[in-house]
Every structure is written in C-alpha cells, then in structure tokens.
Amino acid sequence: MLKFLPLLFFLSSCTLGPGNFQSEHSTDLGSRTIRRIAVLPTSSAPSGEVKGGEKDAATILNNLLYNTISALPQWQIVSDREVREVLGMLPQVSESGRARRVGEMVFADAVLTGRLLRYRERVGEEWGIKSPASVAFVLELWDVRRGDLIWSGRFDETQKPLSQNLFAIGEFTQRGGRWLTAEELALEGVRKAVNQLHQALYRGAT
C-alpha cells in the first residue's frame, strides 16, 4: 500500500498566480525516471461542494486534465480506455492501493490521481454576475515502483473582482475582465498544475 511521505521530505514548493495554485514535490523528483503516466478518473471528495450543472463536474475536470496532459511532450500517457478497463477488474481498495495496482497493470512509471473539492458554477453572465464561479481540486502523482507520493498540487479559486484582489491584475487582464464559467476556471487551474508538474519532472531535459 502506498504511504504518504513525511512532510519533511517535501522541501520544494512552488506557488503560481495570485496564490490560487500551490504544489509540493519530493526533493529527488528530477532524478526519477517518470515517462509513462496513467491518469485515474477524477473523484469528488465526499465533503466537497460540487454543483456542476448539467454535466458531471468530476468528468469535466477529468477530461480537461487528460487533454491538457496529452498535449505535452516527453511523457507518454496511458489511454483512458486502457485505464478504465483495468479499473473494472480491480476489487474495492484504498485510493493509494488502487493507484499502485493500476500502474503495475498498465506498466506505468507513475499514476496521477485527482480529487474535486469544489465546483460551483457562476450565476449570471460573463459581464455581470450574482455569484462567481468557484473551483478547488487536488492532484497527486504516485511513483509506482517505489510506492510513494512524489508530487501534489492544489488549485483553489473563487473569482473576485479586481477591486478585491489587486495582486490578480495579470490574470484579470488575461481574462479580459470577464467572469469565467466554472469549466473555464477549472481549465486555468489544470493548465497551471500540469505545466508545473511537467517542468518539475523534465527541467533541463532535451
């Protein structure tokens, strides 16, 4: 069974944007051979606030994650179909145990898991809202061979007007001053997380 590493082992930390994304990784991450990665279907935390409207929020996040990861070079992503076929053969086990077993069965070096903590759709239109979109999720990367947690990232944002968060002026400009949908906000978070993970794994690689 996989076990969480002691917090002392997570000595590197990276924060992107106005504090809405944070990540930690093991100090030897760059020296590990992580090329083939399996992505498990995103789950919703039992205590989370998930209101995804007509679409299933966890499925939305999972699709955004898989498509974003697949677009980057240097790693090989196990097909979603292959992962789901393997999952169908496994008994009910803990998330960590399931991650390792799936990784072994699809010959992956690492397995990426995701938990959706909050997914609240905006109420209103892009130029005027009653309530903003709000998204929070956690991603974790597990080393299949060693059985340890080697990277984790958390995105958490409830969109606010610039007058309430002057540190977010860069993102405010990129967004064109619009109020995003929950899916658009989730995509921003996924891109930050995936790009940071990719950089941590392959920094300096050619």
C-alpha positions in Angstrom: 0.0 0.0 0.0 1.2 3.5 -0.8 2.1 5.7 2.1 2.3 9.4 2.3 5.8 10.7 2.6 6.7 12.6 5.8 6.2 16.3 5.3 10.0 16.8 5.9 10.6 15.2 2.5 8.6 17.9 0.7 11.2 20.6 0.7 10.4 22.2 -2.6 7.4 24.3 -3.1 6.1 26.4 -5.9 3.3 29.0 -6.0 1.9 30.3 -9.2 -0.5 33.1 -9.9 -2.1 35.2 -7.1 -1.9 32.3 -4.6 -4.6 30.2 -6.3 -2.2 27.2 -7.0 0.4 25.6 -4.8 2.4 22.5 -5.2 5.0 20.4 -3.4 7.3 17.6 -4.7 9.9 15.3 -3.4 13.5 16.6 -3.5 14.6 13.8 -5.8 11.8 14.2 -8.3 14.0 15.2 -11.2 16.2 12.2 -10.8 13.4 9.7 -11.1 12.5 8.1 -14.4 8.9 9.1 -15.0 7.9 8.6 -18.6 4.7 6.6 -18.8 1.9 8.0 -16.7 -1.6 6.7 -16.1 -4.4 9.1 -15.2 -7.1 7.8 -12.9 -10.7 9.1 -13.3 -11.2 12.2 -11.1 -13.2 11.6 -7.9 -15.3 14.0 -5.9 -14.4 14.4 -2.3 -17.3 13.3 0.0 -17.3 16.5 1.9 -16.8 18.7 -1.1 -19.2 21.2 -2.6 -19.8 20.0 -6.2 -22.5 21.6 -8.2 -21.7 21.0 -11.9 -25.0 21.8 -13.5 -26.0 19.5 -16.4 -22.6 17.9 -16.8 -20.9 15.8 -14.2 -18.3 18.1 -12.6 -15.7 15.3 -12.0 -16.0 14.2 -15.6 -15.4 17.8 -16.8 -12.3 18.1 -14.7 -11.0 14.6 -15.8 -11.4 15.5 -19.5 -9.7 18.8 -19.0 -6.8 17.1 -17.2 -6.4 14.3 -19.7 -6.5 16.6 -22.7 -4.0 19.0 -21.2 -1.6 16.3 -20.2 -1.8 14.6 -23.6 -0.8 17.8 -25.4 2.6 18.0 -23.8 5.8 16.1 -24.9 8.3 13.9 -23.1 5.8 11.8 -21.2 3.6 9.0 -22.5 0.1 8.9 -21.3 -1.8 5.6 -20.9 -5.0 5.7 -22.8 -8.2 6.5 -20.8 -9.8 3.3 -22.2 -6.9 1.1 -21.0 -7.1 2.6 -17.5 -10.9 2.1 -17.3 -10.6 -1.5 -18.5 -8.1 -2.2 -15.8 -10.1 -0.5 -13.1 -13.1 -2.7 -13.9 -11.0 -5.7 -12.9 -9.9 -4.5 -9.5 -11.7 -5.1 -6.2 -12.6 -2.1 -3.9 -9.4 -0.9 -2.3 -8.0 2.3 -1.0 -7.2 5.1 -3.4 -3.5 4.7 -2.9 -3.6 0.9 -3.3 -5.7 1.3 -6.4 -3.3 3.8 -7.9 -0.3 1.4 -7.5 -2.1 -1.6 -8.8 -3.4 0.2 -11.9 0.1 1.5 -12.5 1.6 -2.0 -12.3 -1.1 -3.4 -14.6 -0.6 -0.8 -17.4 3.2 -0.7 -17.0 3.2 2.9 -15.9 6.0 4.7 -14.1 3.6 6.9 -12.2 -0.1 7.4 -11.6 -1.9 10.7 -11.4 -5.0 10.9 -9.2 -7.4 13.9 -8.8 -10.0 14.9 -6.2 -12.5 17.6 -6.9 -13.2 19.5 -3.7 -15.4 22.3 -5.0 -17.1 23.1 -8.3 -19.7 25.9 -8.2 -21.0 27.4 -11.4 -21.3 31.2 -11.7 -24.8 32.7 -11.5 -25.2 35.3 -14.2 -23.4 36.3 -17.4 -19.7 37.0 -18.2 -20.1 40.7 -17.7 -22.4 40.7 -14.7 -23.0 38.0 -12.1 -24.9 37.4 -8.9 -22.4 34.7 -7.7 -19.0 33.9 -9.2 -17.6 30.5 -10.3 -15.6 28.7 -7.6 -13.3 25.7 -8.2 -11.0 23.7 -6.0 -9.2 20.4 -6.7 -6.1 18.4 -5.6 -3.8 16.3 -7.9 -1.3 13.8 -6.7 1.4 11.8 -8.5 2.4 8.4 -7.2 5.6 6.6 -8.1 4.5 3.0 -9.0 7.8 1.3 -8.4 8.7 2.9 -5.1 5.1 3.3 -3.9 5.4 6.9 -2.7 3.8 10.2 -3.3 6.2 12.4 -5.3 4.2 15.4 -6.3 1.0 17.1 -5.2 -0.8 20.3 -6.4 -3.8 22.2 -5.2 -5.8 24.8 -7.1 -8.4 26.8 -5.2 -10.1 30.0 -6.5 -13.3 31.8 -6.2 -13.2 34.5 -8.8 -13.2 38.0 -7.4 -13.4 41.5 -9.0 -10.1 43.3 -9.3 -11.1 45.8 -6.7 -10.9 43.0 -4.1 -7.6 41.4 -5.3 -5.1 43.9 -6.8 -2.5 41.1 -6.9 -4.5 39.3 -9.6 -4.2 42.1 -12.2 -2.3 39.9 -14.6 -5.0 37.2 -14.7 -7.7 39.9 -14.7 -6.2 41.3 -17.9 -5.8 37.9 -19.5 -9.4 37.1 -18.7 -10.5 40.4 -20.4 -12.3 41.4 -17.2 -14.8 38.6 -17.7 -16.5 36.4 -15.2 -15.5 32.9 -16.1 -17.6 29.8 -16.0 -16.6 27.0 -13.6 -15.2 25.0 -16.5 -13.1 27.9 -17.7 -11.8 28.4 -14.2 -11.0 24.7 -13.9 -9.1 24.8 -17.2 -6.9 27.6 -15.9 -6.1 25.5 -12.8 -5.4 22.4 -14.8 -3.0 24.2 -17.1 -1.1 25.6 -14.1 -0.9 22.3 -12.4 0.1 20.3 -15.5 2.7 22.8 -16.7 4.3 22.9 -13.2 4.4 19.1 -12.9 5.9 18.8 -16.4 8.5 21.4 -15.5 9.4 19.7 -12.3 9.8 16.3 -14.0 11.7 17.4 -17.0 13.5 20.6 -16.1 16.7 20.7 -18.1 15.7 17.7 -20.3 16.2 17.9 -24.0 
